Amino acid sequence: MADFRQIHVLIWDDDWFCQLSSDEKVVFIWLFSNRRASVSGLYQFTEFICSRETGLPIENVKSSIQRLVADKKIYVEGEWVWVKNLRKYNYYKNDNADKRIKKDLDQLPDNGLKHAYIEYYKPLDSPLQAPTTPLLEQEQEQEHEHEIEQEKEKESDDGFSKIQKTIEQLTGYPPNGSKGIEAIQEILNMGATVEDIKASIKWLNDNGKTVRYYNTLVNPTRTAMSIRLQQKQDVNRYEGAKVYE
């Protein structure tokens, strides 16, 4: 068993994690970082040990465990827990890790937790023929969809930052409070490019106007974008035309 566990930095951006209480966050991190935690994500634990090592009252630990079970981040049966994503972020293919996983499975009683684990990581070299588990398949699909949504949100955040940086560099002014933020979001939502923003700022400057408030950029940027799209359409129409002599 490794003497360290990885924690992904994006956990602090995860909506689910951020909505946990302080105690729930501590218990969740403890579950994959305590010395009993195995690379398989399967190990024996007690709420008393968690309480002693985290310093949290036993009742707080119990309620936190209930929350994590309800959210399907962990599964508990008897004195065994399966921390679902521990293996995902800490497993590296090698003989020692594979031996450890097999050892944990051999020690785990033949129960629903064991069957669910094997089905989740199927195909896994094991004599057990695990039953089909539609619930786990559904959870995997939902997990994949959640990851896609996070990627989309990240791309949206990157676009927002790019627009803000462009405007700040060209005008020398930061966003003017909530109205400035709303203006950036509106420019992002309309699908404007950096070139559209540059064209709108140039037009305003050419007309003797200084851009201090981002909301004054919204309409000129929309106009610049419309001009660009019209020009692109004209070019496409010209390139697609047949010339007869």
Residue frames relative to the residue before (quaternion, step in Angstrom):
aa qw qx qy qz dx dy dz
M 1.0000 0.0000 0.0000 0.0000 0.00 0.00 0.00
A 0.4718 -0.6953 0.4646 0.2796 3.58 -0.89 0.94
D 0.4568 -0.6881 0.4997 0.2612 3.54 -1.21 0.57
F 0.7451 0.2815 -0.1994 0.5708 3.57 1.26 0.15
R 0.1752 -0.7562 0.6202 0.1132 3.54 -1.28 0.43
Q 0.4140 -0.7116 0.5137 0.2415 3.55 -1.05 0.77
I 0.0888 -0.7474 0.6530 0.0838 3.53 -1.15 0.66
H 0.3821 -0.7435 0.5022 0.2212 3.56 -0.62 1.15
V 0.5066 -0.6827 0.4324 0.3005 3.59 -0.82 0.99
L 0.6251 0.5664 -0.3408 0.4151 3.60 1.12 -0.59
I 0.4398 0.6909 -0.4662 0.3345 3.58 1.26 -0.08
W 0.6666 0.5110 -0.2973 0.4541 3.57 1.12 -0.72
D 0.6634 0.4446 -0.3092 0.5164 3.59 1.30 -0.06
D 0.5164 0.6630 -0.4045 0.3608 3.55 1.31 -0.18
D 0.4906 -0.6930 0.4464 0.2824 3.58 -0.73 1.10
W 0.6506 0.5223 -0.3274 0.4435 3.58 0.91 -0.89
F 0.6884 0.4875 -0.2902 0.4519 3.58 0.80 -1.00
C 0.6709 0.5183 -0.3053 0.4336 3.58 0.92 -0.88
Q 0.6624 0.5068 -0.3042 0.4603 3.58 1.18 -0.50
L 0.5094 0.6372 -0.4249 0.3924 3.60 1.26 -0.12
S 0.5100 -0.5971 0.5093 0.3521 3.54 -1.23 0.43
S 0.6851 -0.4704 0.3412 0.4392 3.58 -1.24 0.25
D 0.6599 0.5082 -0.3114 0.4575 3.59 0.94 -0.88
E 0.6572 0.5156 -0.3114 0.4530 3.58 0.95 -0.86
K 0.6276 0.5245 -0.3331 0.4692 3.58 1.06 -0.73
V 0.6523 0.5174 -0.3130 0.4570 3.58 0.93 -0.89
V 0.6716 0.4926 -0.3009 0.4644 3.58 0.89 -0.92
F 0.6465 0.5230 -0.3253 0.4502 3.59 0.94 -0.84
I 0.6755 0.4732 -0.2952 0.4824 3.60 0.91 -0.89
W 0.6184 0.5432 -0.3433 0.4524 3.59 1.04 -0.76
L 0.6421 0.5702 -0.3292 0.3926 3.57 0.94 -0.89
F 0.7775 0.2901 -0.2022 0.5201 3.62 1.01 -0.57
S 0.7157 0.4368 -0.2723 0.4721 3.61 1.20 0.03
N 0.5238 0.6268 -0.4428 0.3696 3.64 1.16 -0.10
R 0.6667 -0.5712 0.3130 0.3622 3.58 -1.17 0.59
R 0.6280 0.5353 -0.3442 0.4479 3.62 1.19 -0.28
A 0.5345 0.6627 -0.3940 0.3462 3.56 1.20 -0.52
S 0.2066 -0.7944 0.5652 0.0820 3.55 -0.74 1.10
V 0.6474 -0.5325 0.3846 0.3866 3.54 -1.23 0.51
S 0.6018 0.5686 -0.3547 0.4343 3.58 1.17 -0.50
G 0.4326 -0.6723 0.4760 0.3664 3.55 1.17 -0.64
L 0.6475 0.4899 -0.3012 0.5000 3.59 1.35 -0.11
Y 0.3034 0.7431 -0.5691 0.1784 3.57 -0.87 0.87
Q 0.5344 -0.6102 0.4775 0.3378 3.54 -1.31 0.30
F 0.0831 0.7901 -0.6025 0.0765 3.55 -1.00 0.82
T 0.1646 -0.7469 0.6259 0.1522 3.53 -1.34 0.21
E 0.5785 -0.5895 0.4359 0.3574 3.55 -1.15 0.60
F 0.5894 0.5814 -0.3676 0.4237 3.57 1.13 -0.62
I 0.6614 0.4950 -0.3087 0.4714 3.60 0.93 -0.90
C 0.6300 0.5285 -0.3294 0.4640 3.57 0.98 -0.83
S 0.6517 0.5153 -0.3085 0.4632 3.58 0.97 -0.88
R 0.6732 0.5053 -0.2974 0.4506 3.57 0.91 -0.93
E 0.7425 0.4330 -0.2414 0.4506 3.60 0.87 -0.91
T 0.7097 0.4210 -0.2646 0.4991 3.60 1.12 -0.54
G 0.4122 -0.7155 0.4654 0.3186 3.56 1.22 -0.47
L 0.5098 0.6414 -0.4241 0.3859 3.59 1.26 0.21
P 0.5625 -0.5802 0.4551 0.3741 3.61 -1.09 0.58
I 0.6120 -0.5962 0.3756 0.3590 3.58 -1.02 0.79
E 0.6340 0.5345 -0.3353 0.4471 3.60 1.04 -0.73
N 0.6379 0.5202 -0.3209 0.4685 3.58 1.07 -0.74
V 0.6274 0.5254 -0.3271 0.4724 3.55 1.08 -0.77
K 0.6595 0.5206 -0.3116 0.4439 3.58 0.89 -0.92
S 0.6806 0.4781 -0.2944 0.4708 3.58 0.89 -0.92
S 0.6295 0.5286 -0.3326 0.4623 3.60 1.09 -0.69
I 0.6308 0.5246 -0.3228 0.4718 3.57 1.01 -0.84
Q 0.6401 0.5312 -0.3194 0.4540 3.58 0.97 -0.88
R 0.6439 0.5194 -0.3175 0.4635 3.58 1.01 -0.84
L 0.6881 0.4883 -0.2828 0.4562 3.59 0.88 -0.94
V 0.6230 0.5144 -0.3298 0.4884 3.57 1.12 -0.65
A 0.6537 0.5221 -0.3064 0.4541 3.57 0.93 -0.92
D 0.7130 0.4300 -0.2421 0.4981 3.58 1.08 -0.76
K 0.4246 -0.7467 0.4208 0.2916 3.58 1.38 0.13
K 0.3789 0.6983 -0.5089 0.3315 3.56 1.02 0.84
I 0.7649 0.0952 -0.0777 0.6323 3.55 1.27 -0.45
Y 0.1996 -0.7334 0.6325 0.1487 3.54 -1.33 0.38
V 0.1003 -0.8043 0.5853 0.0213 3.56 -0.90 0.93
E 0.1042 0.7580 -0.6408 0.0628 3.53 -1.03 0.87
G 0.8089 -0.0108 -0.0590 0.5848 3.54 -0.49 1.22
E 0.7628 -0.3007 0.2559 0.5120 3.57 -0.78 -1.05
W 0.5889 0.5706 -0.3696 0.4370 3.58 1.25 0.26
V 0.1062 -0.7735 0.6224 0.0547 3.52 -1.11 0.76
W 0.1711 -0.7338 0.6465 0.1197 3.54 -1.21 0.64
V 0.1698 -0.7596 0.6233 0.0745 3.57 -0.52 1.23
K 0.4112 -0.8075 0.3572 0.2266 3.49 0.00 1.41
N 0.8028 0.3098 -0.1644 0.4822 3.63 0.77 -0.94
L 0.3791 0.7369 -0.4902 0.2702 3.61 1.22 0.11
R 0.6808 0.4818 -0.2887 0.4700 3.58 0.85 -0.95
K 0.6093 0.5897 -0.3444 0.4029 3.57 1.02 -0.84
Y 0.7934 0.3281 -0.1548 0.4888 3.60 0.89 -0.92
N 0.7640 0.3676 -0.2001 0.4911 3.61 1.23 -0.14
Y 0.5876 0.5949 -0.3712 0.4037 3.59 1.24 -0.11
Y 0.0033 0.7481 -0.6634 0.0134 3.53 -1.02 0.95
K 0.5141 -0.6878 0.4222 0.2906 3.54 -0.78 1.10
N 0.3678 0.6768 -0.5835 0.2572 3.55 -0.62 1.18
D 0.6900 -0.5104 0.3212 0.4003 3.57 -1.24 0.43
N 0.6561 0.5285 -0.3234 0.4309 3.59 0.91 -0.88
A 0.6602 0.4991 -0.3100 0.4678 3.57 0.94 -0.88
D 0.6642 0.5044 -0.3065 0.4588 3.59 0.94 -0.88
K 0.6354 0.5186 -0.3246 0.4711 3.58 1.04 -0.76
R 0.6475 0.5248 -0.3203 0.4503 3.56 0.99 -0.83
I 0.6493 0.5163 -0.3162 0.4602 3.57 0.96 -0.87
K 0.6551 0.5073 -0.3050 0.4695 3.58 0.97 -0.88
K 0.6403 0.5260 -0.3205 0.4590 3.58 1.02 -0.82
D 0.6521 0.5121 -0.3154 0.4615 3.59 0.95 -0.87
L 0.6618 0.5043 -0.3040 0.4640 3.58 0.99 -0.84
D 0.6351 0.5270 -0.3252 0.4618 3.57 1.04 -0.76
Q 0.6896 0.4773 -0.2768 0.4690 3.59 1.04 -0.77
L 0.6096 0.5652 -0.3495 0.4322 3.57 1.13 -0.61
P 0.4882 -0.6668 0.4696 0.3107 3.63 -0.80 0.94
D 0.5388 -0.6187 0.4640 0.3342 3.55 -1.20 0.58
N 0.2959 0.7600 -0.5135 0.2668 3.55 0.16 1.31
G 0.7654 -0.3714 0.2617 0.4558 3.56 -1.29 -0.13
L 0.6173 0.5560 -0.3419 0.4393 3.57 1.07 -0.76
K 0.6606 0.5094 -0.3003 0.4625 3.55 0.97 -0.89
H 0.6604 0.5059 -0.3073 0.4621 3.58 0.92 -0.89
A 0.6590 0.5140 -0.3091 0.4538 3.57 0.95 -0.89
Y 0.6410 0.5341 -0.3183 0.4500 3.57 1.01 -0.85
I 0.6726 0.4935 -0.2967 0.4647 3.58 0.89 -0.96
E 0.6490 0.5171 -0.3172 0.4591 3.57 0.97 -0.84
Y 0.6501 0.5397 -0.3117 0.4347 3.58 1.00 -0.85
Y 0.7789 0.3052 -0.1553 0.5254 3.58 0.99 -0.87
K 0.3043 0.7697 -0.5027 0.2494 3.58 1.22 0.31
P 0.5637 -0.2170 -0.7969 0.0105 1.66 -1.91 1.58
L 0.0300 -0.7774 0.6280 -0.0185 3.56 -0.84 1.02
D 0.5025 -0.6780 0.4464 0.2976 3.57 -0.86 0.96
S 0.3498 0.7189 -0.5243 0.2930 3.56 -0.19 1.27
P 0.5110 -0.6541 0.4566 0.3201 3.61 -1.03 0.66
L 0.5818 0.6007 -0.3761 0.3990 3.57 1.21 -0.37
Q 0.2201 -0.7232 0.6359 0.1556 3.55 -1.06 0.75
A 0.2015 -0.8246 0.5181 0.1048 3.55 -0.07 1.28
P 0.4889 -0.6536 0.4841 0.3155 3.58 -1.05 0.71
T 0.6080 -0.5321 0.4289 0.4041 3.55 -1.24 0.38
T 0.1018 -0.8004 0.5901 0.0287 3.55 -0.94 0.89
P 0.2320 -0.8143 0.5163 0.1284 3.62 0.11 1.25
L 0.6031 0.5822 -0.3578 0.4114 3.57 1.07 -0.75
L 0.6783 0.4777 -0.2943 0.4745 3.57 0.92 -0.88
E 0.6212 0.5320 -0.3451 0.4605 3.58 1.03 -0.75
Q 0.6439 0.5170 -0.3136 0.4689 3.55 1.03 -0.82
E 0.6485 0.5179 -0.3178 0.4586 3.57 0.99 -0.85
Q 0.6307 0.5283 -0.3337 0.4603 3.60 1.01 -0.81
E 0.6516 0.5118 -0.3077 0.4678 3.56 0.99 -0.86
Q 0.6595 0.5012 -0.3029 0.4713 3.58 0.97 -0.88
E 0.6279 0.5390 -0.3280 0.4556 3.56 1.06 -0.81
H 0.6447 0.5177 -0.3075 0.4709 3.56 1.03 -0.87
E 0.6492 0.5124 -0.3112 0.4681 3.59 0.97 -0.87
H 0.6358 0.5308 -0.3241 0.4571 3.57 1.04 -0.82
E 0.6461 0.5156 -0.3195 0.4633 3.59 0.99 -0.82
I 0.6314 0.5240 -0.3290 0.4675 3.57 1.05 -0.79
E 0.6468 0.5213 -0.3141 0.4596 3.58 0.98 -0.88
Q 0.6427 0.5228 -0.3213 0.4588 3.58 1.01 -0.82
E 0.6329 0.5248 -0.3268 0.4660 3.57 1.05 -0.79
K 0.6447 0.5180 -0.3157 0.4652 3.57 1.01 -0.85
E 0.6506 0.5101 -0.3128 0.4677 3.57 0.99 -0.85
K 0.6319 0.5324 -0.3265 0.4590 3.57 1.04 -0.81
E 0.6500 0.5104 -0.3133 0.4678 3.58 0.98 -0.89
S 0.6389 0.5234 -0.3180 0.4655 3.57 1.05 -0.81
D 0.6453 0.5173 -0.3112 0.4682 3.58 1.01 -0.88
D 0.6398 0.5234 -0.3231 0.4608 3.58 1.02 -0.83
G 0.6475 0.5202 -0.3123 0.4611 3.59 1.01 -0.82
F 0.6301 0.5338 -0.3216 0.4633 3.56 1.01 -0.84
S 0.6784 0.4964 -0.2847 0.4607 3.57 0.89 -1.00
K 0.6373 0.5389 -0.3237 0.4457 3.56 1.04 -0.82
I 0.6585 0.5001 -0.3035 0.4734 3.58 0.98 -0.88
Q 0.6598 0.5117 -0.3122 0.4532 3.58 0.89 -0.92
K 0.6592 0.5126 -0.3051 0.4579 3.58 0.93 -0.91
T 0.6390 0.5350 -0.3233 0.4483 3.57 1.00 -0.86
I 0.6865 0.4810 -0.2863 0.4641 3.57 0.85 -0.99
E 0.6448 0.5221 -0.3259 0.4532 3.59 0.94 -0.85
Q 0.6711 0.5043 -0.3038 0.4506 3.59 0.93 -0.88
L 0.7269 0.4487 -0.2431 0.4595 3.59 0.97 -0.88
T 0.7624 0.3587 -0.1997 0.5002 3.61 1.08 -0.63
G 0.3788 -0.7317 0.4843 0.2942 3.55 1.13 -0.63
Y 0.6740 0.4671 -0.2938 0.4911 3.57 1.28 0.16
P 0.4093 -0.6828 0.5418 0.2697 3.59 -1.08 0.72
P 0.6896 -0.4567 0.3321 0.4535 3.63 -1.23 0.16
N 0.3772 -0.7287 0.5269 0.2216 3.58 -1.00 0.82
G 0.8010 -0.3089 0.1418 0.4928 3.53 0.28 1.33
S 0.8219 -0.2355 0.1735 0.4888 3.55 -1.22 -0.57
K 0.6191 0.5476 -0.3519 0.4394 3.60 1.06 -0.66
G 0.6347 0.5245 -0.3225 0.4670 3.56 1.08 -0.72
I 0.6414 0.5177 -0.3099 0.4738 3.56 1.03 -0.85
E 0.6499 0.5143 -0.3105 0.4656 3.58 0.99 -0.88
A 0.6369 0.5316 -0.3274 0.4524 3.59 1.03 -0.78
I 0.6346 0.5197 -0.3231 0.4720 3.59 0.99 -0.84
Q 0.6656 0.5065 -0.2995 0.4591 3.57 0.93 -0.92
E 0.6474 0.5153 -0.3188 0.4622 3.59 1.01 -0.79
I 0.6422 0.5071 -0.3180 0.4789 3.59 1.02 -0.80
L 0.6388 0.5193 -0.3187 0.4697 3.59 1.04 -0.81
N 0.6848 0.5067 -0.2868 0.4382 3.58 0.89 -0.97
M 0.6667 0.5066 -0.3198 0.4434 3.60 1.03 -0.66
G 0.4947 -0.6946 0.3988 0.3372 3.58 1.30 -0.20
A 0.3267 0.7669 -0.4931 0.2491 3.57 1.22 0.45
T 0.3606 -0.7148 0.5591 0.2157 3.55 -1.20 0.61
V 0.6827 -0.4496 0.3688 0.4424 3.55 -1.32 0.12
E 0.6313 0.5410 -0.3280 0.4485 3.58 1.04 -0.77
D 0.6151 0.5360 -0.3428 0.4656 3.59 1.08 -0.69
I 0.6562 0.5093 -0.3030 0.4672 3.57 0.98 -0.88
K 0.6471 0.5171 -0.3165 0.4622 3.57 0.96 -0.89
A 0.6562 0.5171 -0.3103 0.4536 3.59 0.98 -0.87
S 0.6644 0.5058 -0.3104 0.4543 3.58 0.99 -0.82
I 0.6516 0.4998 -0.3157 0.4754 3.58 1.01 -0.80
K 0.6296 0.5292 -0.3308 0.4627 3.59 1.02 -0.78
W 0.6459 0.5250 -0.3140 0.4566 3.58 0.96 -0.89
L 0.6629 0.4979 -0.3012 0.4710 3.58 0.96 -0.88
N 0.6646 0.4998 -0.3015 0.4665 3.59 0.94 -0.87
D 0.6444 0.5255 -0.3176 0.4558 3.58 1.01 -0.83
N 0.7151 0.4076 -0.2396 0.5149 3.55 1.20 -0.53
G 0.6126 -0.6241 0.3208 0.3638 3.54 1.24 0.57
K 0.5553 0.6077 -0.3921 0.4106 3.58 1.19 0.42
T 0.2683 -0.7516 0.5853 0.1433 3.56 -0.96 0.96
V 0.3164 -0.7595 0.5406 0.1754 3.58 -0.82 1.00
R 0.0354 0.8010 -0.5943 0.0631 3.54 -0.40 1.27
Y 0.7577 0.2858 -0.1501 0.5672 3.54 1.20 -0.60
Y 0.4826 -0.7273 0.4139 0.2586 3.54 -0.63 1.17
N 0.6067 0.5809 -0.3697 0.3973 3.60 1.07 -0.61
T 0.5923 0.5650 -0.3744 0.4356 3.61 1.21 -0.37
L 0.6237 0.5575 -0.3317 0.4360 3.59 1.28 -0.24
V 0.5185 0.6950 -0.4074 0.2865 3.57 1.17 -0.54
N 0.7373 0.4225 -0.2462 0.4661 3.61 0.65 -1.07
P 0.6545 0.4913 -0.3363 0.4661 3.66 0.88 -0.77
T 0.6378 0.5177 -0.3286 0.4661 3.59 1.05 -0.72
R 0.6289 0.5234 -0.3313 0.4699 3.57 1.01 -0.78
T 0.6463 0.5151 -0.3102 0.4699 3.58 1.02 -0.83
A 0.6551 0.5138 -0.3063 0.4616 3.58 0.94 -0.92
M 0.6448 0.5151 -0.3182 0.4666 3.56 1.03 -0.80
S 0.6432 0.5270 -0.3182 0.4553 3.59 0.99 -0.85
I 0.6400 0.5200 -0.3153 0.4696 3.57 1.00 -0.85
R 0.6579 0.5135 -0.3105 0.4550 3.57 0.92 -0.92
L 0.6786 0.4886 -0.2947 0.4624 3.58 0.89 -0.91
Q 0.6376 0.5215 -0.3292 0.4617 3.58 1.05 -0.75
Q 0.6466 0.5141 -0.3129 0.4687 3.56 1.01 -0.85
K 0.6426 0.5180 -0.3210 0.4644 3.57 1.00 -0.80
Q 0.6434 0.5224 -0.3143 0.4630 3.56 1.03 -0.84
D 0.6429 0.5245 -0.3161 0.4600 3.58 1.02 -0.84
V 0.6435 0.5198 -0.3165 0.4642 3.57 1.00 -0.86
N 0.6633 0.5049 -0.3057 0.4601 3.57 0.93 -0.90
R 0.6406 0.5210 -0.3232 0.4624 3.56 1.02 -0.79
Y 0.6611 0.5091 -0.3037 0.4600 3.57 1.00 -0.87
E 0.6791 0.4977 -0.2949 0.4519 3.55 0.93 -0.94
G 0.6991 0.4727 -0.2701 0.4635 3.57 1.12 -0.62
A 0.5502 0.6316 -0.3949 0.3775 3.57 1.24 -0.21
K 0.3533 -0.7086 0.5682 0.2242 3.56 -1.18 0.63
V 0.2330 -0.7762 0.5728 0.1232 3.58 -0.84 0.93
Y 0.1220 -0.7977 0.5892 0.0398 3.57 -0.71 1.12
E 0.2332 -0.7635 0.5863 0.1378 3.55 -0.92 0.85
